[in-house]
Amino acid sequence: MTWPDPVSVAVNLSPAQFKSQNLVQVVLGALASTGLAPRRLELEITESVLLQNEANTLATCINCGPWASASRWTISVPGTRRFAYLRSFPFDKIKIDRSFVRDMTSSDECAAIVRAVAGLARSLDIITVVEGIETNQQLEMARAEGCDECQGYLLGRPMPETEVPKILRKQNFVATAA
């Protein structure tokens, strides 16, 4: 809560967590106990969550409570047969897997996939997140392809929560951390 307002918190939901009967209560409890605004919460699901029971999963995403419309939903890049999910549920972000990013500077095929997903996302007004950025060349290529957000060791390594305000200050965020 001490982080600057534009900074959101992303939570990866595993298939087991998503099947849990109390997922809604857990999320509502976390929002209530922390005071985090729902718009700052990003819930990320993978294609495997959708594959297990597409109809129920999408219904859960859509009907999971008042925080659902305020929170943002991210899906890790689905296989090409599963792009129908992008029509079935209003995802806010598409995450491009590091396996494509790792080789995009040396593989025309990987670069084409990143370019295609970024273009599709742009045309659907969905934010593109590229994970696994480890080199400046990958970062520049992701930017050139029109990707909106990047993650990876080049930008920051896993760290204790107490270190985040220092990083945010370095990146020109005004942190109000204690």
N, CA and C of each residue as an Amber inpcrd file, in Angstrom:
protein
   534
   0.8220000  -1.2010000   0.0000000   0.0000000   0.0000000   0.0000000
   0.8550000   1.2490000   0.0000000   2.1150000   1.1290000   0.3620000
   2.9820000   2.2990000   0.3820000   3.6110000   2.5660000  -0.9720000
   3.4100000   1.6680000  -1.9150000   3.9610000   1.8740000  -3.2450000
   3.1290000   2.9090000  -3.9870000   3.7160000   3.5860000  -4.9640000
   2.9740000   4.6070000  -5.7160000   1.7300000   4.0280000  -6.3870000
   0.7200000   4.8670000  -6.5140000  -0.5720000   4.4510000  -7.0430000
  -0.5200000   3.7490000  -8.3920000   0.2940000   4.1450000  -9.3480000
   0.2450000   3.4240000 -10.6230000   0.7890000   2.0060000 -10.5620000
   1.4810000   1.6390000  -9.4810000   2.0790000   0.3180000  -9.3810000
   1.0070000  -0.6800000  -8.9540000   0.9050000  -1.7540000  -9.7300000
  -0.0840000  -2.7840000  -9.4170000   0.6090000  -4.0210000  -8.8540000
  -0.1950000  -4.9280000  -8.3430000   0.2980000  -6.1800000  -7.7930000
  -0.2890000  -7.3010000  -8.6440000   0.5810000  -8.1240000  -9.2190000
   0.1370000  -9.2400000 -10.0450000   0.2190000 -10.5330000  -9.2410000
  -0.8360000 -11.3350000  -9.3360000  -0.8970000 -12.6130000  -8.6290000
  -1.1910000 -13.7010000  -9.6570000  -0.3050000 -14.6840000  -9.7220000
  -0.5210000 -15.8300000 -10.6040000  -1.4320000 -16.8180000  -9.8880000
  -2.5130000 -17.1990000 -10.5400000  -3.4320000 -18.1910000  -9.9760000
  -3.1450000 -19.5430000 -10.6130000  -2.8390000 -20.5200000  -9.7890000
  -2.5920000 -21.8680000 -10.2990000  -3.9340000 -22.5370000 -10.5860000
  -3.9180000 -23.6200000 -11.3630000  -5.1690000 -24.3530000 -11.5880000
  -5.8240000 -24.7880000 -10.2850000  -5.0270000 -25.2360000  -9.3090000
  -5.5990000 -25.6810000  -8.0310000  -6.2480000 -24.5130000  -7.2870000
  -5.5950000 -23.3590000  -7.2730000  -6.1800000 -22.1930000  -6.6120000
  -7.4670000 -21.7670000  -7.3160000  -7.4480000 -21.8360000  -8.6290000
  -8.6130000 -21.3820000  -9.3800000  -9.8130000 -22.2850000  -9.1540000
  -9.5720000 -23.5820000  -8.9240000 -10.6610000 -24.5280000  -8.6560000
 -11.2230000 -24.3780000  -7.2480000 -10.4740000 -23.7460000  -6.3720000
 -10.8770000 -23.6180000  -4.9780000 -12.2460000 -22.9580000  -4.8600000
 -13.0500000 -23.5060000  -3.9920000 -14.3970000 -22.9760000  -3.7790000
 -14.3710000 -21.6040000  -3.1020000 -13.2470000 -21.2700000  -2.4680000
 -13.2030000 -20.0100000  -1.7350000 -12.3080000 -18.9550000  -2.3860000
 -12.0320000 -19.0760000  -3.6830000 -11.1770000 -18.1050000  -4.3710000
 -11.7120000 -16.6820000  -4.2110000 -12.9990000 -16.5040000  -4.4090000
 -13.5900000 -15.1680000  -4.3020000 -13.3780000 -14.6240000  -2.8960000
 -13.6410000 -15.4400000  -1.8850000 -13.4750000 -14.9910000  -0.5040000
 -12.0160000 -14.6620000  -0.1890000 -11.0940000 -15.4470000  -0.7180000
  -9.6740000 -15.2030000  -0.4820000  -9.2640000 -13.8560000  -1.0840000
  -9.6890000 -13.6020000  -2.3210000  -9.3260000 -12.3420000  -2.9720000
  -9.9830000 -11.1650000  -2.2700000 -11.2620000 -11.2950000  -1.9560000
 -11.9500000 -10.2120000  -1.2440000 -11.3080000  -9.9550000   0.1180000
 -10.9330000 -11.0190000   0.8090000 -10.2720000 -10.8770000   2.1070000
  -8.9280000 -10.1800000   1.9880000  -8.1690000 -10.5450000   0.9600000
  -6.8650000  -9.9090000   0.7480000  -7.0280000  -8.4250000   0.4350000
  -8.0090000  -8.1010000  -0.4020000  -8.2530000  -6.6900000  -0.7230000
  -8.6890000  -5.9220000   0.5210000  -9.5680000  -6.5190000   1.3000000
 -10.0680000  -5.8440000   2.5070000  -8.9670000  -5.6630000   3.5520000
  -8.1730000  -6.7000000   3.7660000  -7.1530000  -6.6150000   4.8190000
  -5.9930000  -5.6950000   4.4460000  -5.7140000  -5.5780000   3.1520000
  -4.5990000  -4.7230000   2.7300000  -5.0410000  -3.3170000   2.3620000
  -6.3230000  -3.1640000   2.0030000  -6.7930000  -1.8640000   1.5360000
  -6.4000000  -1.5850000   0.0920000  -5.8830000  -2.5870000  -0.6040000
  -5.4810000  -2.4160000  -2.0000000  -6.7090000  -2.1540000  -2.8610000
  -6.6420000  -1.1420000  -3.6890000  -7.7390000  -0.8520000  -4.6120000
  -7.8120000  -1.9750000  -5.6450000  -9.0000000  -2.4830000  -5.9420000
  -9.1210000  -3.5810000  -6.9120000  -8.4610000  -3.2780000  -8.2580000
  -8.4540000  -2.0280000  -8.6870000  -7.8480000  -1.6870000  -9.9830000
  -6.3370000  -1.8980000  -9.9810000  -5.7340000  -2.0200000  -8.7870000
  -4.2910000  -2.2500000  -8.6870000  -3.9530000  -3.7340000  -8.5980000
  -4.9710000  -4.5810000  -8.6520000  -4.7710000  -6.0280000  -8.5810000
  -4.8560000  -6.6210000  -9.9790000  -3.8410000  -7.3980000 -10.3470000
  -3.8490000  -8.1320000 -11.6120000  -3.8730000  -9.6150000 -11.2810000
  -4.8430000 -10.3180000 -11.8280000  -4.9540000 -11.7580000 -11.6300000
  -4.5430000 -12.4360000 -12.9280000  -3.5570000 -13.3040000 -12.8410000
  -3.0210000 -13.9440000 -14.0330000  -3.3640000 -15.4220000 -14.0430000
  -3.9030000 -15.8640000 -15.1720000  -4.1700000 -17.2890000 -15.3520000
  -3.4340000 -17.7660000 -16.5910000  -3.1400000 -19.0500000 -16.6070000
  -2.4660000 -19.6420000 -17.7550000  -3.4860000 -20.4100000 -18.5890000
  -3.0620000 -20.7740000 -19.7550000  -3.9500000 -21.5350000 -20.6370000
  -4.3850000 -22.8400000 -19.9830000  -3.5270000 -23.4350000 -19.1570000
  -3.8870000 -24.7120000 -18.5240000  -5.1070000 -24.5580000 -17.6240000
  -5.2800000 -23.3840000 -17.0150000  -6.4730000 -23.1420000 -16.2030000
  -7.7080000 -23.1810000 -17.0950000  -7.6120000 -22.5690000 -18.2500000
  -8.7450000 -22.5430000 -19.1750000  -9.0190000 -23.9240000 -19.7580000
  -7.9690000 -24.6860000 -20.0150000  -8.1490000 -26.0030000 -20.6220000
  -8.8830000 -26.9800000 -19.7130000  -8.7490000 -26.8080000 -18.4050000
  -9.3470000 -27.7720000 -17.4870000 -10.8700000 -27.7430000 -17.5170000
 -11.4450000 -26.5840000 -17.6470000 -12.8960000 -26.4880000 -17.7280000
 -13.2480000 -25.0890000 -18.2100000 -13.1610000 -24.9160000 -19.5150000
 -13.2800000 -23.5810000 -20.1140000 -14.5370000 -22.8410000 -19.6930000
 -15.6830000 -23.4700000 -19.7810000 -16.9430000 -22.7770000 -19.4810000
 -16.9950000 -22.3180000 -18.0340000 -16.6550000 -23.2080000 -17.1090000
 -16.6870000 -22.8300000 -15.6960000 -15.6310000 -21.7960000 -15.3540000
 -14.4590000 -21.9160000 -15.9550000 -13.3880000 -20.9570000 -15.6920000
 -13.7950000 -19.5660000 -16.1370000 -14.2990000 -19.4610000 -17.3540000
 -14.7090000 -18.1490000 -17.8540000 -15.8590000 -17.5820000 -17.0380000
 -16.7900000 -18.4410000 -16.6440000 -17.9040000 -17.9780000 -15.8040000
 -17.3850000 -17.4760000 -14.4650000 -16.4180000 -18.1740000 -13.8940000
 -15.8400000 -17.7330000 -12.6250000 -15.1660000 -16.3820000 -12.7870000
 -14.4050000 -16.2080000 -13.8500000 -13.7290000 -14.9320000 -14.0920000
 -14.7300000 -13.7910000 -14.2170000 -15.7910000 -14.0370000 -14.9270000
 -16.7670000 -12.9900000 -15.1850000 -17.6250000 -12.6870000 -13.9670000
 -17.9750000 -13.7110000 -13.2080000 -18.9440000 -13.5510000 -12.1190000
 -18.3360000 -13.6270000 -10.7330000 -17.0540000 -13.4380000 -10.6020000
 -16.4290000 -13.7130000  -9.3130000 -16.5220000 -12.5780000  -8.3070000
 -17.2860000 -11.5790000  -8.5450000 -17.5140000 -10.5880000  -7.5070000
 -17.3290000  -9.1750000  -8.0010000 -17.6440000  -8.1930000  -7.1460000
 -17.5620000  -6.8000000  -7.5550000 -16.1380000  -6.3550000  -7.8660000
 -15.1410000  -7.0180000  -7.3150000 -13.7600000  -6.6570000  -7.6010000
 -13.3390000  -7.0900000  -8.9980000 -14.0860000  -8.0160000  -9.6110000
 -13.6810000  -8.5530000 -10.9120000 -13.6500000  -7.4810000 -11.9880000
 -14.6250000  -6.6020000 -12.0060000 -14.6530000  -5.5880000 -13.0570000
 -13.6100000  -4.5100000 -12.8160000 -13.1960000  -4.3220000 -11.5710000
 -12.1950000  -3.3150000 -11.2730000 -10.7810000  -3.8770000 -11.3960000
 -10.6250000  -5.1740000 -11.1300000  -9.3130000  -5.8030000 -11.2240000
  -9.0020000  -6.0760000 -12.6840000  -7.7240000  -6.3150000 -12.9620000
  -7.3110000  -6.6110000 -14.3260000  -6.9470000  -8.0780000 -14.4310000
  -7.2560000  -8.6650000 -15.5810000  -6.9960000 -10.0850000 -15.8220000
  -5.9570000 -10.2350000 -16.9100000  -5.0000000 -11.1150000 -16.7020000
  -3.9370000 -11.3850000 -17.6670000  -3.9740000 -12.8630000 -18.0130000
  -3.7660000 -13.1590000 -19.2950000  -3.6070000 -14.5480000 -19.7150000
  -2.2440000 -14.6900000 -20.3620000  -1.5130000 -15.7370000 -19.9700000
  -0.2630000 -16.0400000 -20.6470000  -0.6250000 -16.5220000 -22.0430000
   0.1970000 -16.1730000 -23.0190000  -0.1250000 -16.4070000 -24.4230000
  -0.6620000 -17.8080000 -24.6610000  -1.8890000 -17.8860000 -25.1650000
  -2.4700000 -19.1930000 -25.4640000  -1.9660000 -19.7250000 -26.7970000
  -2.1560000 -21.0330000 -27.0060000  -1.8520000 -21.6090000 -28.3050000
  -2.8060000 -21.0390000 -29.3500000  -2.4520000 -21.1390000 -30.5900000
  -3.2440000 -20.5010000 -31.6380000  -4.6720000 -21.0080000 -31.6980000
  -4.9080000 -22.2640000 -31.3030000  -6.2780000 -22.7850000 -31.3120000
  -7.1020000 -22.1850000 -30.1940000  -6.4590000 -21.5920000 -29.2290000
  -7.1580000 -21.0810000 -28.0570000  -7.3520000 -19.5670000 -28.0790000
  -7.0930000 -18.9180000 -29.2000000  -7.3000000 -17.4740000 -29.2540000
  -8.7710000 -17.1080000 -29.1050000  -9.6500000 -18.0890000 -29.1900000
 -11.0720000 -17.8210000 -28.9580000 -11.2990000 -17.2780000 -27.5550000
 -10.4080000 -17.5900000 -26.6110000 -10.5270000 -17.0410000 -25.2560000
 -10.5500000 -15.5220000 -25.2780000  -9.8300000 -14.9480000 -26.2170000
  -9.7590000 -13.4870000 -26.2880000 -11.1030000 -12.8810000 -26.6630000
 -11.9620000 -13.6660000 -27.2690000 -13.3270000 -13.2090000 -27.5680000
 -14.2780000 -13.5280000 -26.4310000 -14.0090000 -14.6070000 -25.7000000
 -14.9130000 -15.0800000 -24.6550000 -14.8000000 -14.2980000 -23.3540000
 -13.6330000 -13.7480000 -23.0870000 -13.4160000 -13.0480000 -21.8280000
 -12.5930000 -11.7950000 -22.0850000 -12.9580000 -10.6970000 -21.4940000
 -12.2490000  -9.4380000 -21.7560000 -10.9330000  -9.3250000 -20.9820000
  -9.9160000 -10.0650000 -21.4260000  -8.6120000  -9.9670000 -20.7810000
  -8.0510000  -8.5690000 -20.9820000  -7.3090000  -8.0890000 -19.9910000
  -6.6940000  -6.7750000 -20.0520000  -5.2650000  -6.8450000 -20.5650000
  -4.6430000  -8.0150000 -20.4030000  -3.2520000  -8.1820000 -20.7970000
  -3.0320000  -9.5730000 -21.3790000  -2.0610000  -9.6320000 -22.2800000
  -1.5610000 -10.9000000 -22.7990000  -0.0840000 -10.9330000 -22.4610000
   0.3540000 -12.0210000 -21.8390000   1.7590000 -12.1610000 -21.4840000
   2.4270000 -13.0870000 -22.4960000   3.5030000 -12.6030000 -23.1020000
   4.2620000 -13.3990000 -24.0670000   5.3370000 -14.1670000 -23.3010000
   5.3230000 -15.4720000 -23.4490000   6.1950000 -16.3560000 -22.7030000
   7.6660000 -16.1320000 -23.0300000   8.4840000 -16.3130000 -22.0120000
   9.9300000 -16.1090000 -22.1530000  10.5540000 -17.0350000 -23.1900000
   9.9210000 -18.1730000 -23.4930000  10.5000000 -19.0800000 -24.4900000
  10.5720000 -18.4240000 -25.8630000   9.6470000 -17.5270000 -26.1750000
   9.7050000 -16.7940000 -27.4400000  10.6960000 -15.6400000 -27.3430000
  10.7460000 -15.0000000 -26.1920000  11.5990000 -13.8350000 -25.9870000
  13.0710000 -14.2420000 -25.9830000  13.3720000 -15.3520000 -25.3400000
  14.7590000 -15.8210000 -25.2280000  15.4210000 -15.9210000 -26.6000000
  14.6650000 -16.3840000 -27.5890000  15.2520000 -16.6220000 -28.9090000
  14.8380000 -15.5980000 -29.9660000  14.1050000 -14.5540000 -29.5840000
  13.5870000 -13.6510000 -30.6120000  14.6820000 -12.8590000 -31.3290000
  15.8540000 -12.7040000 -30.7200000  16.9230000 -11.9700000 -31.3980000
  17.6980000 -12.8480000 -32.3760000  17.5380000 -14.1720000 -32.2680000
  18.2630000 -15.0770000 -33.1470000  17.3490000 -15.9500000 -34.0100000
  16.0670000 -15.9090000 -33.7550000  15.1280000 -16.7520000 -34.4890000
  14.0480000 -15.8830000 -35.1320000  14.0050000 -15.9290000 -36.4520000
  12.9740000 -15.1680000 -37.1570000  11.5760000 -15.6340000 -36.7620000
  11.4230000 -16.9260000 -36.4760000  10.1270000 -17.4630000 -36.0910000
   9.6640000 -16.8950000 -34.7480000  10.5730000 -16.8610000 -33.7690000
  10.2100000 -16.3100000 -32.4500000   9.9030000 -14.8240000 -32.5560000
  10.7050000 -14.1140000 -33.3310000  10.4480000 -12.6830000 -33.5260000
   9.0890000 -12.4650000 -34.1860000   8.7510000 -13.3280000 -35.1490000
   7.4600000 -13.2050000 -35.8280000   6.3020000 -13.4660000 -34.8690000
   6.4740000 -14.4070000 -33.9450000   5.4140000 -14.6970000 -32.9710000
   5.2210000 -13.5140000 -32.0310000   6.3160000 -12.9440000 -31.5410000
   6.2150000 -11.7600000 -30.6760000   5.5340000 -10.6250000 -31.4260000
   5.9370000 -10.3910000 -32.6600000   5.3490000  -9.3360000 -33.4880000
   3.8490000  -9.5770000 -33.7120000   3.4980000 -10.8110000 -33.9990000
   2.0940000 -11.1360000 -34.2760000   1.2220000 -10.9720000 -33.0230000
   1.7100000 -11.4550000 -31.8970000   0.9300000 -11.3370000 -30.6590000
   0.7930000  -9.8670000 -30.2690000   1.8750000  -9.1060000 -30.4000000
   1.8160000  -7.6740000 -30.0780000   0.8390000  -6.9580000 -31.0010000
   0.8560000  -7.3050000 -32.2750000  -0.0740000  -6.6870000 -33.2310000
  -1.5180000  -7.0640000 -32.9380000  -1.7550000  -8.3170000 -32.6290000
  -3.1040000  -8.7690000 -32.2790000  -3.5910000  -8.0440000 -31.0330000
  -2.7500000  -7.9820000 -30.0370000  -3.1260000  -7.3110000 -28.7930000
  -3.4420000  -5.8360000 -29.0440000  -2.6150000  -5.1780000 -29.8330000
  -2.8560000  -3.7630000 -30.1550000  -4.2120000  -3.5860000 -30.8210000
  -4.5300000  -4.4540000 -31.7660000  -5.7970000  -4.3150000 -32.4890000
  -6.9970000  -4.6200000 -31.5980000  -6.7970000  -5.3990000 -30.5340000
  -7.8660000  -5.7060000 -29.5820000  -7.8390000  -4.7770000 -28.3680000
  -6.9110000  -3.8230000 -28.3740000  -6.7510000  -2.8760000 -27.2690000
  -6.4430000  -3.5990000 -25.9560000  -5.5170000  -4.5680000 -26.0580000
  -5.0650000  -5.3440000 -24.9050000  -3.5760000  -5.0510000 -24.7090000
  -3.1730000  -4.8620000 -23.4780000  -1.7700000  -4.5910000 -23.1500000
  -0.9500000  -5.8640000 -23.3370000   0.2560000  -5.7060000 -23.8830000
   1.1670000  -6.8290000 -24.0840000   2.2850000  -6.7700000 -23.0450000
   2.4950000  -7.8750000 -22.3380000   3.5760000  -8.0050000 -21.3670000
   4.5480000  -9.0480000 -21.9090000   5.8080000  -8.6850000 -21.9880000
   6.8410000  -9.6050000 -22.4500000   7.6470000 -10.0260000 -21.2350000
   7.7270000 -11.3470000 -21.0010000   8.4890000 -11.8080000 -19.8430000
   9.8160000 -12.4020000 -20.2810000  10.7800000 -12.3690000 -19.3750000
  12.0710000 -12.9910000 -19.6430000  13.0750000 -12.0840000 -20.3260000
  12.9200000 -10.7710000 -20.2190000  13.8840000  -9.8500000 -20.8280000
  15.1840000  -9.9070000 -20.0210000  16.2590000 -10.3300000 -20.6890000
  17.5430000 -10.4600000 -20.0110000  18.6450000  -9.6350000 -20.6530000
  18.4030000  -9.1180000 -21.8700000  19.4370000  -8.3240000 -22.5450000
  18.8320000  -7.0280000 -23.0770000  19.7020000  -6.0520000 -23.2770000
  19.2500000  -4.7890000 -23.8700000  18.6970000  -5.0140000 -25.2760000
  19.2840000  -5.9340000 -26.0150000  18.8080000  -6.2300000 -27.3690000
  17.3740000  -6.7670000 -27.3370000  17.0660000  -7.6470000 -26.4060000
  15.6920000  -8.1500000 -26.2680000  14.7410000  -7.0220000 -25.8950000
  15.1690000  -6.1530000 -24.9920000  14.3320000  -5.0260000 -24.5770000
  14.0430000  -4.1040000 -25.7480000  15.0650000  -3.7610000 -26.5020000
  14.8740000  -2.8750000 -27.6620000  13.9850000  -3.5200000 -28.7160000
  14.1510000  -4.8150000 -28.9250000  13.3340000  -5.5190000 -29.9090000
  11.8770000  -5.5670000 -29.4570000  11.6380000  -5.8270000 -28.1760000
  10.2700000  -5.8460000 -27.6550000   9.6260000  -4.4730000 -27.8130000
  10.3580000  -3.4290000 -27.5090000   9.8440000  -2.0630000 -27.6980000
   9.5450000  -1.7850000 -29.1670000  10.4590000  -2.1950000 -30.0360000
  10.2690000  -1.9690000 -31.4790000   9.0460000  -2.6960000 -32.0060000
   8.7230000  -3.8380000 -31.4210000   7.5480000  -4.6020000 -31.8490000
   6.2650000  -4.0440000 -31.2540000   6.3750000  -3.0450000 -30.3870000
   5.1910000  -2.3990000 -29.8230000   4.6770000  -3.0350000 -28.5480000
   5.5060000  -3.8180000 -27.8650000   5.0870000  -4.4130000 -26.5980000
   4.9970000  -3.3190000 -25.5360000   3.9930000  -3.4090000 -24.6810000
   3.7070000  -2.3470000 -23.7210000   4.5050000  -2.4430000 -22.4290000
   4.6670000  -3.6430000 -21.9090000   5.3310000  -3.8360000 -20.6220000
   6.3210000  -4.9810000 -20.7380000   7.4040000  -4.8920000 -19.9520000
   8.4340000  -5.9280000 -19.9730000   8.7700000  -6.3520000 -18.5520000
   9.1290000  -7.6180000 -18.4270000   9.5830000  -8.1910000 -17.1600000
  10.8550000  -8.9640000 -17.4430000  11.6940000  -9.0760000 -16.4540000
  12.8770000  -9.9110000 -16.6140000  14.0370000  -9.4240000 -15.7940000
  15.0730000 -10.2500000 -15.7200000  16.2340000  -9.9550000 -14.8920000
  16.9440000  -8.6800000 -15.3120000  16.8830000  -8.3000000 -16.5820000
  17.5130000  -7.0450000 -16.9920000  16.9030000  -5.8710000 -16.2390000
  15.6150000  -5.9490000 -15.9810000  14.8820000  -4.8480000 -15.3520000
  14.8270000  -4.9590000 -13.8380000  14.9500000  -6.1570000 -13.3190000
  14.9290000  -6.3400000 -11.8700000  14.8400000  -7.7990000 -11.5090000
  15.5360000  -8.1520000 -10.4910000  15.5180000  -9.5290000  -9.9950000
  14.5330000  -9.6320000  -8.8460000  14.1030000 -10.8500000  -8.5140000
  13.2380000 -11.0020000  -7.3390000  13.9100000 -10.3660000  -6.1210000
  13.0910000  -9.6980000  -5.3100000  13.6410000  -8.9790000  -4.1650000
  12.6170000  -8.9210000  -3.0530000  13.0780000  -8.6560000  -1.8440000
  12.1330000  -8.4760000  -0.7470000  11.2700000  -7.2370000  -0.9960000
  10.0850000  -7.2700000  -0.4980000   9.1370000  -6.1610000  -0.6770000
   9.6960000  -4.8470000  -0.1740000  10.5660000  -4.8980000   0.8060000
  11.1360000  -3.6760000   1.3670000  12.0880000  -2.9710000   0.3960000
  12.5810000  -3.6920000  -0.6060000  13.4970000  -3.1110000  -1.5920000
  12.7710000  -2.4130000  -2.7390000  11.5020000  -2.7330000  -2.9310000
  10.7550000  -2.1990000  -4.0780000  10.7000000  -0.6730000  -4.0890000
  10.4340000   0.0000000  -2.9610000  10.3910000   1.4720000  -3.0040000
  11.6790000   2.1120000  -3.5240000  12.8290000   1.5200000  -3.2050000
  14.1070000   2.0550000  -3.6970000  14.1700000   1.9730000  -5.2120000
  13.7380000   0.8470000  -5.7610000  13.7310000   0.6650000  -7.2140000
  12.7690000   1.6560000  -7.8590000  11.6090000   1.8270000  -7.2590000
  10.6180000   2.7450000  -7.8170000  11.1440000   4.1800000  -7.8200000
  11.8510000   4.5630000  -6.7750000  12.4360000   5.9150000  -6.7330000
  13.4470000   6.0900000  -7.8490000  14.2460000   5.0540000  -8.0980000
  15.2300000   5.1140000  -9.1830000  14.5530000   5.2500000 -10.5420000
  13.3320000   4.7400000 -10.6520000  12.6150000   4.7620000 -11.9280000
  11.6680000   5.9520000 -12.0160000  11.8880000   6.9570000 -11.1880000
  11.1370000   8.2000000 -11.2030000   9.6960000   8.0990000 -10.6920000
   9.3920000   7.0690000  -9.9330000   8.1320000   7.0290000  -9.2290000
   8.3500000   7.7670000  -7.9160000   7.3470000   8.4030000  -7.4220000
   7.4490000   9.0530000  -6.1180000   6.8680000   8.0860000  -5.0980000
   7.7340000   7.4050000  -4.3880000   7.2850000   6.4160000  -3.4100000
   6.9760000   7.0870000  -2.0770000   5.9670000   6.5860000  -1.4200000
   5.5990000   7.0930000  -0.1010000   5.9200000   6.0600000   0.9620000
   6.9020000   5.2090000   0.6650000   7.2120000   4.1030000   1.5650000
   7.7850000   4.6050000   2.8800000   7.5070000   3.8390000   3.8980000
   8.0200000   4.1670000   5.2430000   9.4550000   3.7270000   5.3590000
